[in-house]
Amino acid sequence: GQRDKIITTFRDYQPKKSSKKKSKSRSRSRGRSRSSSSGSGSEDEEAALKKILKELDMSDEFKAIKKSGFTIDKGKNGSHLELKEAGIKMNKRFEILKACKDYKGGSGGKKKKKKS
């Protein structure tokens, strides 16, 4: 009857994959532009970010955060997106952003490394 009609109608139905791919490729394309900007980030900034995370007892998350393209400048601007993509929970993201805002660094961070 009607049940068989429905089953035969949907037997060769395949869900659209394009909508999922579009959203993923969109975030990936954003990721590319982000990673290219973080690629220009100096080792000093990387060390500073590592230091900030160490102070917050989040050293484990450093690789994921770095891979997502997060920088201290983005932290100062209050950008949650990269931290969210790195899988950092909301309260931890706020702690990281606050630490980035409090961090006196950037070009000034180089002064700390004096050869004595």
C-alpha positions as CSV (number, residue, x, y, z in Angstrom):
1,G,0.0,0.0,0.0
2,Q,1.1,3.5,0.9
3,R,4.0,2.4,3.0
4,D,5.5,0.4,0.2
5,K,5.1,3.4,-2.1
6,I,7.0,5.6,0.3
7,I,9.8,3.1,0.8
8,T,10.3,2.7,-3.0
9,T,10.2,6.5,-3.4
10,F,13.0,7.0,-0.9
11,R,15.0,3.9,-1.6
12,D,17.5,5.7,-3.8
13,Y,17.3,9.0,-1.9
14,Q,20.8,10.3,-1.0
15,P,21.1,13.3,1.4
16,K,22.7,16.4,-0.1
17,K,26.4,16.5,0.9
18,S,27.0,19.9,-0.7
19,S,25.5,22.0,2.1
20,K,27.9,20.5,4.7
21,K,30.9,20.8,2.4
22,K,30.1,24.5,1.7
23,S,30.1,25.4,5.4
24,K,33.3,23.4,6.0
25,S,35.1,24.9,3.0
26,R,34.0,28.4,4.0
27,S,35.5,27.9,7.5
28,R,38.6,26.4,5.9
29,S,39.0,29.3,3.5
30,R,38.8,31.6,6.5
31,G,41.3,29.3,8.2
32,R,43.8,29.7,5.3
33,S,43.8,33.5,5.5
34,R,44.1,33.2,9.3
35,S,47.0,30.8,9.2
36,S,48.8,32.9,6.6
37,S,48.6,35.9,9.0
38,S,49.7,33.8,11.9
39,G,52.5,32.3,9.8
40,S,54.1,35.8,9.9
41,G,54.0,35.8,13.7
42,S,57.4,35.9,15.2
43,E,58.9,33.3,17.6
44,D,58.7,36.0,20.3
45,E,55.0,36.1,20.1
46,E,54.8,32.3,20.1
47,A,56.9,32.3,23.3
48,A,54.7,35.0,24.8
49,L,51.6,33.0,24.0
50,K,53.1,29.9,25.5
51,K,54.0,32.0,28.6
52,I,50.4,33.3,28.9
53,L,49.0,29.8,28.7
54,K,51.5,28.5,31.2
55,E,50.4,31.1,33.7
56,L,46.8,30.0,33.2
57,D,47.8,26.3,33.5
58,M,46.7,25.6,29.9
59,S,50.0,24.6,28.4
60,D,48.4,21.5,27.0
61,E,46.2,23.6,24.7
62,F,49.1,25.5,23.1
63,K,49.4,23.3,20.0
64,A,45.7,23.4,19.3
65,I,45.5,27.2,19.8
66,K,48.6,27.8,17.7
67,K,47.2,25.6,14.9
68,S,43.9,27.5,14.9
69,G,45.8,30.7,14.1
70,F,45.2,32.5,17.4
71,T,47.6,35.4,18.2
72,I,48.0,37.7,21.1
73,D,46.8,40.6,18.9
74,K,43.6,38.7,18.2
75,G,43.3,38.1,21.9
76,K,43.6,41.8,22.6
77,N,40.9,42.4,20.0
78,G,38.7,39.9,21.8
79,S,38.5,37.3,19.0
80,H,36.9,34.1,20.3
81,L,36.6,32.3,17.0
82,E,40.1,30.7,16.9
83,L,39.9,29.6,20.5
84,K,36.5,28.1,19.9
85,E,37.8,26.2,16.9
86,A,40.7,24.9,19.0
87,G,38.1,23.4,21.4
88,I,38.6,25.8,24.3
89,K,35.6,26.1,26.6
90,M,34.0,29.5,27.1
91,N,35.3,30.3,30.6
92,K,38.8,29.4,29.5
93,R,38.5,31.6,26.4
94,F,37.6,34.6,28.5
95,E,40.7,33.9,30.8
96,I,43.0,33.7,27.7
97,L,41.5,36.9,26.2
98,K,41.9,38.7,29.5
99,A,45.5,37.6,29.9
100,C,46.2,38.7,26.3
101,K,44.7,42.1,27.0
102,D,46.8,42.4,30.2
103,Y,49.9,41.3,28.4
104,K,52.3,44.1,27.7
105,G,54.1,42.8,24.7
106,G,54.2,42.8,20.9
107,S,57.3,44.6,19.8
108,G,58.0,45.5,23.4
109,G,58.3,41.8,24.3
110,K,61.7,41.7,22.6
111,K,63.2,44.0,25.2
112,K,62.8,41.3,27.9
113,K,65.3,39.0,26.2
114,K,68.5,40.8,27.2
115,K,71.8,39.0,26.9
116,S,73.6,39.2,30.2
